[in-house]
C-alpha cells in the first residue's frame, strides 16, 4: 500500500487541534512542493480553483508531495464528483471544497469522498492504491481512514447554516474563506466587524461540534487574533507569493534605498 504517513499525520494533528501550517500551490510544477516539504511545512493546497493546474500537473505535484513527505490537499473547482475522485486517485491527502453553503451540500461532498457509507468510485490501480498492490478492502479502509474532507465557508449563507454543515458526519474541518466573505460583505478589511463576527461564529460552532478551523492569515496581529479565537490551521501566501516577496526584497536590497516595488 502507498505510504500514507503524511496523510495520517495531517489528519490526526488537525483533528487534535495542533497547529498546522500550509500554503497554496499555484504553479504547475512539483519543485515548490518539494522545497516546502523540506522546510517543514505541514501541508500544501493545490489551487485548481484559481490557478492553471490540470490533471497532469496535479498528478506531478502530488508525486512531489509524496516524495517530500508532506500532505497534499487539492482545492477543487467545485463539488463535482469527478474532480474530487481524480484528486484522491492521484494520491491527495484530501480535498478542500469551495462555497459549501448547506448541510445537504456537505453530505454530498462527504459521500463522494468516502467508500463505506458513501459513493466514492473504486479503482485500486491508481497511485492511491499503489497501482494495484493494495487489496480491495485494505484500500477502502485505508483511504476512508486517512482522507481529509474540508468545506470552505465563504458565503453569508454558509455562516447562517454553519451548525447544520458542521453536524455532517465525515466532514473533518471547515476553512473560512475570508477573501470571498470580504467581497460578499463589501468589507474594507479582514478586521471589519462583519468578518470578525462571522469568523467568531464559525469557530464557536466548530468548537461545539469538535471540528477544527483553518483560514488564510497575513501574519502578525491577524494571526494572533485568529489563534485567540481558536483557529489552528493556517494558510500563508502561496508559492507565487513567496517567490514574488523574496524577489522584490532582494531587488530592493541591490538597487538600494528608494527602490520601488513594481
Beta strands, then each sheet from edge to edge (+ up, - down):
strand 1: 20-25
strand 2: 43-47
strand 3: 71-76
strand 4: 94-97
strand 5: 148-153
strand 6: 173-176
strand 7: 212-216
strand 8: 233-238
sheet 1: 1+ 2+ 3+ 4+ 5+ 6+ 7+ 8+ 1+
end
